[in-house]
Amino acid sequence: MPPSSPPHPAYGRSRGRRGRSGLVAAALVALSTFAAVTGVVPTTYSAAAAACGTANVAEGRPSSASSAENAASPASAAFDGNTGTRWSSA
């Protein structure tokens, strides 16, 4: 018989694989119920990021770099709005 984990202090018994998977299942059920009842699905992005939309807020802003790979790829090309230019560092 393989050794088991020490007893859980609150319950007086060990918590095996079944106990952990039960907790995960309960958490998933709770999250699914919340989403179904409220119609809200929790996300990882913030409201500020969502408010930004599709506009490039960095376009036209000044940029600087401590180095450049070559003269054809300056830091100013990072936010110039032209998809044909690029910036790279050394």
C-alpha positions in Angstrom: 0.0 0.0 0.0 1.5 3.4 -1.0 2.1 6.0 1.7 -0.7 8.6 1.9 -0.5 12.3 2.7 -0.9 13.4 6.3 -4.4 14.0 7.6 -6.0 17.4 6.8 -6.1 19.3 10.0 -9.7 20.4 9.7 -11.1 17.1 8.6 -8.8 14.6 10.3 -8.3 12.6 7.1 -6.0 12.8 4.1 -7.1 14.5 1.0 -6.3 12.3 -2.0 -6.8 12.7 -5.7 -10.5 12.4 -5.4 -10.7 15.3 -3.0 -8.8 17.7 -5.2 -10.7 16.7 -8.4 -14.0 17.2 -6.5 -12.9 20.7 -5.5 -12.0 21.5 -9.1 -15.3 20.1 -10.4 -17.2 22.2 -7.8 -15.3 25.3 -8.8 -16.1 24.7 -12.5 -19.8 24.1 -11.7 -19.9 27.3 -9.7 -18.3 29.3 -12.5 -20.6 27.9 -15.1 -23.6 28.6 -13.0 -22.5 32.2 -12.5 -22.0 32.7 -16.2 -25.3 31.2 -17.1 -27.3 33.1 -14.5 -25.7 36.5 -15.0 -24.7 36.3 -18.7 -21.3 37.6 -17.7 -18.2 35.6 -18.6 -15.2 36.6 -16.5 -12.3 37.8 -18.7 -8.6 38.5 -18.2 -8.5 41.9 -20.0 -9.4 45.1 -18.3 -12.2 47.6 -19.2 -9.6 50.1 -20.2 -8.2 47.7 -22.8 -11.7 47.1 -24.1 -12.4 50.8 -24.3 -9.3 51.3 -26.5 -11.1 49.5 -29.4 -9.2 49.0 -32.6 -7.5 52.5 -32.7 -3.7 52.5 -32.5 -3.2 54.8 -29.5 0.6 54.7 -30.0 0.5 55.9 -33.6 2.3 59.2 -34.1 3.7 59.3 -30.6 7.4 59.9 -30.1 9.7 56.9 -29.6 13.3 56.5 -28.7 15.8 53.6 -28.5 19.2 53.1 -27.1 20.3 51.3 -30.2 19.2 50.4 -33.8 20.1 47.5 -36.0 20.7 49.8 -39.0 19.7 53.2 -40.3 16.8 51.7 -42.3 15.0 50.6 -39.1 14.9 53.6 -36.7 12.9 53.7 -33.5 10.5 56.3 -35.1 9.3 53.5 -37.5 7.8 51.7 -34.5 4.7 54.0 -34.3 4.7 55.7 -37.7 1.4 54.0 -38.8 3.0 52.6 -41.9 2.9 48.8 -42.0 5.7 48.7 -44.6 8.3 50.1 -42.1 9.7 48.4 -39.0 11.9 49.1 -36.1 14.6 46.7 -34.8 17.3 47.0 -32.2 20.9 45.8 -32.2 
